[in-house]
Amino acid sequence: MKVLVTGAGGQLGSELCARLSRAGHAAIPFTRNDVDFTQVARVRDALAAHQAEWVVNCAAYTQVDKAESDSATAFAVNRDAARAVAEAVTGYGGRLLHVSTDFVFDGTQSHPYREDDTPNPIGVYAQSKWDGEQAVRAVLPEALIVRTAWVHGTHGNNFVKTMLRLAAEREELRVVDDQIGSPSWTGDIADALIVLMQQDARGCYHFTNEGVASWYDFAVAIIHEARVLGFPIKVQRVTPIPTSGYPTPARRPAYSVLDKQKIRAVLGRPIPHWREALVSMLRELQK
Ligand SMILES: NC(=O)c1ccc[n+]([C@@H]2O[C@H](COP(=O)([O-])OP(=O)(O)OC[C@H]3O[C@@H](n4cnc5c(N)ncnc54)[C@H](OP(=O)(O)O)[C@@H]3O)[C@@H](O)[C@H]2O)c1
């Protein structure tokens, strides 16, 4: 497959490019240097020039808190540029895989969200991503849309890297324990995306690693596994705190576990548990 990956310098985009190449596919990394997605009018021609069989849209404005005060940029990248990507692909008859998020849901449910549950975004980033999904679907109803959550990988910044840094510096960490989700490794997400493309999947799918955790559970696991692997760890205590003890500009869903029944049937192999995926990520980071 010839696959163009937008956001190719980001966490997921870079891992996807690496895994596509490793699997013998032609990966075209497409970054902000090719086109800044805030220049929406330039997106269509720049993408169409490559005539890729698949375009995977990993580019996104992902700064959830900053989006609250910079909504124009968030909507330009996550909604308007996403629409332009879909228009480009439609224009030359390619296929589109658009990446979206658990944040489209409000987190008030107490059982995993299915693909057809009703979104109700509770912040600017969340709204811009949901609007992006709808814009993509309106242009290209056949588009493949994959929602994932709590992403970590060796490239870019994420919760795992933040915990490793703080755990090497501090005696105590205080971590929110009343937000529940499924930590997901870019390696496993990228592999799942490749299978979906190979199977020419269409419509919406949820993918995360298996299992659920609070941010506190995740932090405890990161520190334990990092210590076992020999990372420098100074921290002695990880203290659970409520969300109210760590105020942020953007509200976050309290429960954002995604139901994976639909994608399990397509993948045809077990999805690794988040803890196993965490160890894989830490081993890669160690290299
Ligand atoms: N991170 C998570 O926890 C999470 C959770 C659920 C879903 N997702 C979704 O997963 C996808 C990938 O996320 P990620 O974690 O890989 O994000 P990321 O590491 O922040 O990568 C996003 C990429 O988008 C690019 N980008 C941002 N603004 C741009 C602009 N104006 N023009 C061109 N490129 C721009 C960034 O380029 P620069 O490197 O130049 O800034 C970066 O390469 C996104 O759709 C995100 O919404 C992420």
The ligand as an ORCA input file, in Angstrom:
! r2SCAN-3c Opt
* xyz 0 1
  N      -2.608     11.916     22.580
  C      -3.683     11.279     23.030
  O      -3.769     10.895     24.199
  C      -4.831     11.000     22.108
  C      -5.978     10.388     22.643
  C      -7.039     10.090     21.789
  C      -6.950     10.382     20.451
  N      -5.839     11.017     19.967
  C      -5.817     11.343     18.541
  O      -4.789     10.606     17.925
  C      -4.257     11.358     16.839
  C      -2.745     11.422     16.969
  O      -2.433     12.041     18.206
  P      -0.956     12.104     18.772
  O      -1.011     11.719     20.192
  O      -0.031     11.405     17.844
  O      -0.731     13.673     18.701
  P       0.609     14.530     18.591
  O       1.783     13.744     19.062
  O       0.291     15.828     19.211
  O       0.766     14.701     17.025
  C      -0.077     15.545     16.313
  C       0.594     15.901     15.026
  O      -0.219     16.878     14.377
  C       0.628     17.863     13.877
  N      -0.015     19.163     13.792
  C      -0.571     19.898     14.799
  N      -0.952     21.095     14.340
  C      -0.615     21.117     13.021
  C      -0.723     22.083     12.014
  N      -1.253     23.291     12.245
  N      -0.266     21.784     10.774
  C       0.283     20.571     10.514
  N       0.426     19.620     11.438
  C      -0.011     19.889     12.679
  C       1.776     17.968     14.863
  O       2.864     18.572     14.210
  P       4.047     19.257     15.044
  O       4.831     18.095     15.575
  O       4.765     20.067     14.019
  O       3.381     20.073     16.112
  C       1.994     16.504     15.206
  O       2.882     15.903     14.300
  C      -4.956     12.709     16.874
  O      -6.053     12.666     15.979
  C      -5.490     12.804     18.288
  O      -6.627     13.627     18.343
  C      -4.761     11.309     20.758
*
